[in-house]
Amino acid sequence: MAGGRGSRTRSRPRARAASAVAAPPRRAAGDRLELSRLAPSGRSLLTAVLILLTGLGLYAAARTTSMFAVDRIAVAGASPDLAVELQTALRPAVGESLLGLDLVELERRAERVPMVAFATFDRAFPHTLAVAVVPEVPVAVLRQGSSSWLASEGGRVVAELGKGERQGLPRVWLKRDVDVRVGEWLTGPQRRALAAVAPLVERPLPTAVAAVVATEGALVLELRSGVELRLGDATDVAVKLEVARRVLPRIAGQAGYLDVSVPERPVAGHDLNSQVEVEVAGSSDP
């Protein structure tokens, strides 16, 4: 009897220990993550592939058929004459699909037109190629003997001129050995001469410029009033021109020169022996 009791007493803690180990909860059938529901069905995949292939087929057809063929080139930002010249340069695009156009090549063609600084393109469906043009800005007339050319602010020769054309623009006289071709860019002193008068398109001097003389180290503007405006080298040209705008009215009616090569100390005179330093009120910043 005693042995039986002891045996029952010792077995109770083991039973309690066993009951303390919790079994993992069972998931209900509806709580299981069924990956098969997240994956697309075979029918959905087939439909997506068919849509993609159809789209690719339509795109390929549009590139090779007349569905979006160019039949009109619309030019904005150019004069009527320049628009006609540009349309002629871009004529190879007519009949081509808008989707198949090589826009880089078209930009090259457009910018070969001398009066075009740069151009941008847009596809105006279904049949129009739209071209936006920024034209070159003429700033001077190049003269070499009896020949004349129009030159832009960037130093490009943009057109050949007849005698006496563009009287309002300054003249830049070229030596006989300077090669001039329409559509090409000038270099050296001629380029600096054009850069010197380019700011005058937006903000002219009180007196118009008749001619520009450029050497290796100096720029001189010959004004129609007879004054020789000496700019010195090609640095700080905008500042020097601003100083000249303020001083020229004070020496109006006088021939001679105005030297603004040192903008802080402009000097005016009739010759080298009669120099007068001119005070400039306010800042010399343009």
C-alpha angles and dihedrals in degrees: 000000000000091000090051094052093049091051092051091046093053093048096059098072090050090054092050091049091051092050090052093066104091118215115229112264116258118237117234115242091250093054096061117113104240107198091187089071092057096050116087116252122247090251092055092050092049091050092050092050091049091050091050093048091047091052092049091048093051091048092050090048092050091052095051104034135062093258091110100014116157112249099157136043111201115197123197129185097029136100116255092257093049091046090055091048091049094048088053091052091050096044093112087071092064110104093019121115115260088228093054099048119126098225094184091058090046090053089053091051092049095049091051086070100095097225094051114094092182140328138207128205137214132184108235101191137252101024113340131101107203118206124192113198133200104197127211116262113232112222107165147010119242115218127196114166106307094339125098135190135182115238130197132222091259092058097257124141102231106174145000114245136208122236113290097010122141095019092173095064126085119257123236111197116214130203119244093252095058110107111222122191128168110249094023129107127243123228138194122019093352091058090050091050091056092046089053094058098035094088089055092071090073098029113023125196120253087255123044120247115244099185144354124223117195127184131169093277108018145050122204127185114203107210125209089238090066095254118132109220109205114201099174114210126358096267123110092002093158091055092047092050091051090053089050091052089058098043103040095071088056093057096039114148094023124110119214131073143305116208114201097161086119100042094197091058112035114186127202129189149138094243140348091282096055106057119161121186110223123212116228116210116222129357122335092217113121 
